[in-house]
């Protein structure tokens, strides 16, 4: 496995991502030791509820003093899917750079969301989760720990996600209120180039349905369980399942 010293090229920035909880050193020290160029701080979007707000300014000041750029990303730290989506968006924005995701600085649900995002959105092989072991634990009267004992790199095993065309299909269903007829889906999938129809005009409609079934419906229905298809009267309706709605929260 590559180390942080062997994966860095002259054109790549070292970008750290860290949820802000009740920690300072577990964010600042790794960023300094590993020569981060930029740190994204994940901060709870509801300022009135966020008891970690005082730590944000302290972390910012220490990082900026070390000439490290700081970017604030607001998110709902209580919502797993929104945490995953925030990390996904940062990874997309930092395409071409090396992204190191801190699993130790926030809450347990943030750590889970961060790790899941690393496993799902690492197609460029540039995302590296790590865990920071604290040196001393102090309690909850200030930062809950000081110093660091070690920085442990975590292997970013892969979790498969749907192909782009299937994610696009989910977006269509979501935009239609989570439900639309198969006829409308076939038309929209054809118009938006999600399917290919090789047929003469006389057989075009039938061929379009066949292509939709094979390339869109079957994978989303059988492999991913993201949709269900029901017959109501003479029409067949495609509806997003709860699993599909959850996935749409961070995939779209």
Secondary structure by P-SEA (a helix, b strand, c coil): cccccccccccccbbbbbbbccccccccaaaaaacccbbbbbcccccccccaaaaaaaaaaaaaaacbbbbbbbcccccaaaaaaaaaaaaaaaccbbbbbbcccccaaaaaaaaaaaaccccccccccbbbbbcccccccccccccccbbbbbcbbbbbbbcaaaaaaaaaaaaacccccaaaaaaaaaaaccccccccccaaaaaaaaaaaaccccccccccccbbbbbcccbbbbbbcaaaaaaacccc
